[in-house]
Amino acid sequence: MSESLPDLVVDATRLAAVALAEDGPVDLTTSVAVRRPVAGEAILEARTPTVVSGLLYAETTIRAAGCSVTWSVAEGHHAPPGEIGRVRGDLAAILRAERPALNLLQRAAGIATATRRYVDAVDGTACRILHTRKTAPGLRLLDVAAVVAGGGVIHRIDLAHTVMIKDNHWKALARENRSLAEALVQARSRGALACQVEVETEPQVIEACRAGADRLLIDNQTPDTVTRWSRVARALAPMVAIEATGGITLENVRAYALAGADFVSIGALTHSVAAADIALEVV
C-alpha cells in the first residue's frame, strides 16, 4: 500500500482564497483604468513547450474572482507554444485574477515540465521519479500533483503514513539503545503504510534488510555504490526496493537507474522551480 493524492478541490479552494487575499481588498490600478463594468476575454498562452499542470488550482482562482475559464489542454499534456485556455468575465475581474492564477499555473507547470525531463531520461528502465518533502510551505499538494502530472510518482506527502528512518533517527535509536528492527515493528503496529530506511554504509544496508525495511534510501553515493549495495540488499531481501537520492541531475540520472535504483527522488523538482513561461493576454 502507498500514499495517494487526496481530492484536490478543498486544497485548490484554500489556495485560491489565499492567493486573491494577498493582493489586498481593492485593485487600485484596475479601478482607475476600468471605470465601468465591461465584458472581457483573455487568452492563457504557453510561450515555450510546457507540460501543463495546475489547471484545477488556476481555474478555482479564476472562478473565485468571478470569471470562467475553458481549457484547450488537459492536465499533464505536453503543450507546444500557443493557447492553452481562455478566460471570460468582467474585465476588472480578469485583471484581478491574472497574477494569482498565473502564479499557481506557472509554478505547477514548471515542476511538471522538469519532472517530465527526468522521466524521459530514464525511459526504457524500470526506474521511477519521485518528489521529496522539499516543497514550498502551504503548496505541498500543488507541488506533488505537478510531479504526478509530469509522470513522476508519489513519495511521502506527509509524516503520518510512511516511516522513513534517516540519519538522525539512527542516532536517536542508538541514544535510546533500541534496534532498528524494534522501531520498524512498532511502526507497523501503528499502521505505517511502508517502512523506508536511509543507509550510509554497507553494514546499515545489511541491518536494514534484516530488520524488514521495505525500501532502502541510498543518499549521496555513486552509481557504482548503488549497484554494489543493491546486490547485497537483494541477496538478503529479494523484494526490497532501492531509492537513490542526492546529487542526481539530468546528466547522471540514467546511470542511477541502470545501477539498480527502482526510484530516484529529486528535491530540485520542487525546491528549485523554474516557472513555466505562461502569460495572460486580454483580447
C-alpha positions as CSV (number, residue, x, y, z in Angstrom):
1,M,0.0,0.0,0.0
2,S,1.2,3.5,-0.7
3,E,0.1,7.1,-0.3
4,S,-2.2,8.7,-2.9
5,L,-3.2,12.2,-3.8
6,P,-6.4,13.3,-1.9
7,D,-9.2,15.1,-3.6
8,L,-7.5,18.4,-4.5
9,V,-10.7,20.6,-4.7
10,V,-10.5,21.6,-1.0
11,D,-6.8,22.5,-1.3
12,A,-7.4,24.4,-4.5
13,T,-10.2,26.4,-2.9
14,R,-8.0,27.2,0.1
15,L,-5.1,28.4,-2.1
16,A,-7.4,30.4,-4.3
17,A,-8.6,32.4,-1.3
18,V,-5.1,32.9,0.0
19,A,-3.8,34.0,-3.4
20,L,-6.5,36.5,-4.0
21,A,-6.4,37.9,-0.4
22,E,-2.6,38.5,-0.8
23,D,-3.4,41.3,-3.3
24,G,-5.5,43.2,-0.8
25,P,-9.2,44.2,-0.7
26,V,-9.0,46.6,-3.7
27,D,-7.2,46.6,-7.0
28,L,-6.5,50.3,-7.1
29,T,-4.8,50.2,-10.5
30,T,-7.7,48.4,-12.2
31,S,-10.2,50.7,-10.5
32,V,-8.7,53.7,-12.2
33,A,-8.1,52.0,-15.6
34,V,-11.5,50.3,-15.9
35,R,-14.1,52.7,-14.7
36,R,-17.3,50.8,-15.6
37,P,-18.3,47.2,-16.0
38,V,-17.2,45.8,-19.4
39,A,-17.2,42.2,-20.6
40,G,-13.7,40.9,-21.2
41,E,-11.9,37.9,-22.7
42,A,-8.2,36.8,-22.3
43,I,-6.1,34.1,-23.7
44,L,-3.8,32.0,-21.5
45,E,-0.8,31.0,-23.6
46,A,2.3,29.0,-23.2
47,R,5.2,30.8,-24.7
48,T,7.5,27.8,-24.7
49,P,6.9,24.0,-24.8
50,T,5.3,23.1,-21.5
51,V,3.9,20.2,-19.6
52,V,0.7,21.6,-18.3
53,S,-0.2,21.4,-14.6
54,G,-2.1,23.4,-12.0
55,L,-5.3,23.7,-14.1
56,L,-7.6,23.0,-11.2
57,Y,-5.8,25.5,-9.0
58,A,-5.8,28.2,-11.7
59,E,-9.4,27.6,-12.6
60,T,-10.5,27.7,-9.0
61,T,-8.7,31.0,-8.5
62,I,-10.2,32.4,-11.7
63,R,-13.7,31.4,-10.7
64,A,-13.3,32.8,-7.2
65,A,-12.5,36.1,-8.8
66,G,-15.8,35.9,-10.7
67,C,-14.7,34.7,-14.1
68,S,-14.9,31.5,-16.1
69,V,-12.2,29.6,-18.0
70,T,-12.2,26.9,-20.7
71,W,-9.1,24.8,-21.3
72,S,-7.8,23.6,-24.6
73,V,-5.4,21.2,-22.9
74,A,-5.6,18.6,-20.2
75,E,-3.5,18.2,-17.0
76,G,-0.2,16.5,-17.9
77,H,-0.5,17.4,-21.6
78,H,2.8,18.4,-23.3
79,A,1.7,21.7,-24.9
80,P,3.5,23.5,-27.7
81,P,3.7,27.3,-27.6
82,G,0.2,28.8,-28.0
83,E,-3.2,29.0,-26.4
84,I,-3.9,26.6,-23.5
85,G,-7.1,28.3,-22.2
86,R,-9.4,31.3,-22.4
87,V,-10.8,33.4,-19.6
88,R,-14.1,35.3,-19.8
89,G,-15.8,37.7,-17.4
90,D,-15.9,41.3,-16.3
91,L,-12.6,42.8,-17.4
92,A,-11.8,44.1,-13.9
93,A,-12.3,40.6,-12.5
94,I,-10.0,39.1,-15.2
95,L,-7.3,41.6,-14.3
96,R,-7.8,40.8,-10.6
97,A,-7.4,37.0,-11.2
98,E,-4.4,37.3,-13.6
99,R,-1.4,37.2,-11.3
100,P,-2.7,34.8,-8.6
101,A,-3.9,32.3,-11.2
102,L,-0.6,32.6,-13.2
103,N,1.5,32.2,-10.1
104,L,-0.1,28.8,-9.4
105,L,-0.2,27.8,-13.1
106,Q,3.4,28.8,-13.8
107,R,4.8,27.0,-10.7
108,A,2.9,23.8,-11.3
109,A,3.7,23.7,-15.0
110,G,7.4,24.4,-14.2
111,I,7.5,21.4,-11.9
112,A,5.7,19.1,-14.3
113,T,8.0,20.1,-17.2
114,A,11.1,19.5,-15.1
115,T,9.7,16.2,-13.9
116,R,9.0,15.1,-17.5
117,R,12.6,15.7,-18.4
118,Y,13.8,13.3,-15.7
119,V,11.1,10.7,-16.6
120,D,12.2,10.9,-20.3
121,A,15.9,10.5,-19.2
122,V,15.1,7.1,-17.6
123,D,12.8,5.9,-20.3
124,G,13.2,2.2,-21.0
125,T,14.2,1.4,-17.5
126,A,12.1,0.3,-14.5
127,C,13.1,3.4,-12.5
128,R,10.5,5.9,-11.4
129,I,11.0,9.6,-10.5
130,L,9.9,10.8,-7.0
131,H,9.3,14.1,-5.4
132,T,10.5,14.9,-1.9
133,R,9.1,16.9,1.0
134,K,11.2,19.9,-0.1
135,T,8.1,21.8,-1.1
136,A,7.1,25.4,-0.6
137,P,5.2,25.8,2.7
138,G,1.5,25.7,2.0
139,L,2.0,24.4,-1.5
140,R,2.7,20.7,-0.8
141,L,-0.3,19.2,-2.7
142,L,0.1,21.6,-5.7
143,D,3.7,20.7,-6.0
144,V,3.2,16.9,-5.6
145,A,0.3,16.9,-8.1
146,A,2.5,18.7,-10.6
147,V,5.2,16.0,-10.2
148,V,2.5,13.4,-10.9
149,A,1.3,15.4,-14.0
150,G,4.9,15.2,-15.2
151,G,5.0,11.5,-15.0
152,G,6.5,11.2,-11.5
153,V,5.3,9.1,-8.6
154,I,4.1,10.0,-5.1
155,H,6.7,9.6,-2.3
156,R,5.7,10.8,1.1
157,I,3.1,13.5,1.2
158,D,3.3,14.0,4.9
159,L,4.8,12.3,8.0
160,A,1.7,10.5,9.2
161,H,1.6,7.5,6.9
162,T,5.0,6.2,5.9
163,V,8.0,5.7,8.1
164,M,11.4,6.8,6.9
165,I,14.3,6.2,9.2
166,K,17.0,8.8,8.3
167,D,20.5,9.5,9.7
168,N,19.2,11.5,12.7
169,H,16.7,8.7,13.5
170,W,19.5,6.2,13.5
171,K,21.3,8.4,16.1
172,A,18.1,8.7,18.2
173,L,17.7,4.9,18.2
174,A,21.3,4.4,19.3
175,R,20.9,7.0,22.1
176,E,17.9,5.0,23.4
177,N,19.7,1.6,23.0
178,R,16.9,0.5,20.6
179,S,17.3,-1.6,17.5
180,L,16.1,-0.7,14.0
181,A,14.1,-3.9,13.9
182,E,12.2,-2.9,17.1
183,A,11.4,0.5,15.6
184,L,10.0,-1.0,12.4
185,V,7.9,-3.5,14.3
186,Q,6.4,-0.6,16.3
187,A,5.8,1.4,13.1
188,R,3.8,-1.4,11.5
189,S,1.8,-1.9,14.7
190,R,0.8,1.8,14.4
191,G,-0.4,1.4,10.8
192,A,2.6,2.5,8.8
193,L,1.9,2.0,5.1
194,A,5.6,1.3,4.4
195,C,9.0,1.3,6.3
196,Q,11.8,3.0,4.5
197,V,15.4,3.3,5.8
198,E,18.2,5.6,4.8
199,V,21.6,3.8,4.6
200,E,25.0,5.4,4.6
201,T,27.2,2.3,5.0
202,E,27.1,-1.4,3.9
203,P,26.6,-2.6,7.5
204,Q,23.5,-0.4,7.6
205,V,22.3,-1.9,4.4
206,I,22.6,-5.4,6.0
207,E,20.9,-4.3,9.2
208,A,18.0,-2.6,7.4
209,C,17.3,-5.6,5.3
210,R,17.4,-7.9,8.3
211,A,15.1,-5.5,10.2
212,G,12.5,-5.8,7.4
213,A,12.8,-2.5,5.6
214,D,10.5,-2.2,2.5
215,R,12.9,0.3,0.8
216,L,16.4,1.5,1.2
217,L,17.2,5.1,0.6
218,I,20.8,5.4,-0.7
219,D,21.8,9.1,-0.3
220,N,24.8,10.8,-1.9
221,Q,26.5,7.7,-3.3
222,T,27.9,6.9,-6.7
223,P,26.1,4.7,-9.2
224,D,28.8,2.0,-8.6
225,T,28.0,2.0,-4.9
226,V,24.3,1.8,-5.6
227,T,25.0,-1.2,-7.8
228,R,27.1,-2.9,-5.1
229,W,24.7,-2.2,-2.2
230,S,21.7,-3.2,-4.3
231,R,23.2,-6.6,-4.8
232,V,23.9,-7.0,-1.1
233,A,20.4,-5.9,-0.2
234,R,18.6,-8.1,-2.7
235,A,20.6,-11.1,-1.6
236,L,19.2,-10.7,1.9
237,A,15.7,-9.3,1.0
238,P,14.8,-10.0,-2.7
239,M,11.7,-7.8,-2.6
240,V,13.4,-4.7,-1.0
241,A,13.2,-1.6,-3.2
242,I,16.1,0.7,-3.8
243,E,15.8,4.5,-3.9
244,A,18.8,6.7,-4.9
245,T,18.9,10.4,-4.0
246,G,21.3,13.3,-3.5
247,G,23.4,14.9,-6.3
248,I,21.3,13.4,-9.1
249,T,21.0,15.5,-12.2
250,L,19.6,15.1,-15.7
251,E,23.1,14.1,-16.8
252,N,23.5,11.3,-14.4
253,V,20.0,10.1,-13.5
254,R,20.0,7.3,-16.1
255,A,23.3,5.9,-14.6
256,Y,21.5,5.5,-11.3
257,A,18.5,3.9,-13.0
258,L,20.8,1.4,-14.7
259,A,22.7,0.9,-11.4
260,G,19.6,-0.8,-9.9
261,A,17.6,2.0,-8.4
262,D,13.9,1.4,-8.5
263,F,13.3,5.0,-7.6
264,V,15.2,8.3,-7.8
265,S,14.0,11.1,-5.6
266,I,14.9,14.7,-6.6
267,G,14.4,17.6,-4.3
268,A,15.2,20.2,-7.0
269,L,11.9,19.4,-8.8
270,T,10.1,21.4,-6.1
271,H,12.7,23.4,-4.2
272,S,14.3,25.0,-7.3
273,V,11.4,25.6,-9.5
274,A,11.8,27.3,-12.8
275,A,8.4,28.8,-13.5
276,A,6.9,27.9,-16.9
277,D,6.6,30.8,-19.3
278,I,2.8,31.2,-19.4
279,A,1.0,34.5,-19.9
280,L,-2.5,36.0,-19.9
281,E,-3.3,38.4,-22.7
282,V,-6.5,40.4,-22.9
283,V,-8.1,40.2,-26.4
